[in-house]
């Protein structure tokens, strides 16, 4: 017997949680209903903010943006493991006197702390918290772009910071990621933030990022860049295999962080490439 609408909605949400992307054709076949019925279900779920419709199906919505001080306290051990792994990748990619741009974000604050200590670097950022994280690193020259601080992103956004970013050519961009999907690419929750990220990405020599599991196979409203625009993405040690395989299938280099080993521990990256 075909499931009733509330039951079907619940099962669709469960599959979104477990699988990430769902396809209308597969749901229609599995539930014994028409694709029109499934598309109507997805419209209703999207209207309630429970998914985002994409061509052929739907993706989970990206996690809601909460103030930076709250995000810094969330999953700190997992984020530190990601940051340690990405810090090692940055060390491999950056020569002496390299210029890095570190985008805003709670994980990227930890990335700043995990930067190599054996070389001189120039770090440009529009995040006051990242600048403060580097204040005791004499070998790192820190440049903070100014502007209005956006309380949701913890970054200086607006015309002044955008003009400064347009004049910058960084050798490496550490991008903050709100959501990533193999087909959709990188997306962001905030319009100004997305515009800023697009400018940075277009002018960087290479782009790297780290992402927690909740942001894999999800989508936010504003497009930043295609998945192919990333050089390396660091994921958690237990990132879902289906999500990782989809990203690798489009040619993205994936590094898995080691499991978290405590707030003071070190997690090293394991390449999937």
Secondary structure, DSSP 4 states (H G I P E B T S, - for coil): -PPPHHHHHHHHHHHHHHHS-EEHHHHHHHHTS-HHHHHHHHHHHHHTTS-EEETTEEEEEPPPP--HHHHTTTTHHHHHHHHHHHHHHHHHH--TTEEEEE--SHHHHHHHHTS-SSS-EEEEES-HHHHHHTTT-TTEEEEE--SEEETTTTEEESHHHHHHHHT---SEEEE--SEEETTTEEEESSHHHHHHHHHHHHH-S-EEEE--GGGBTEE-SEEEE-GGG-SEEEE-TT--HHHHHHHHHTT-EEEEEPPP--TT----EEE--
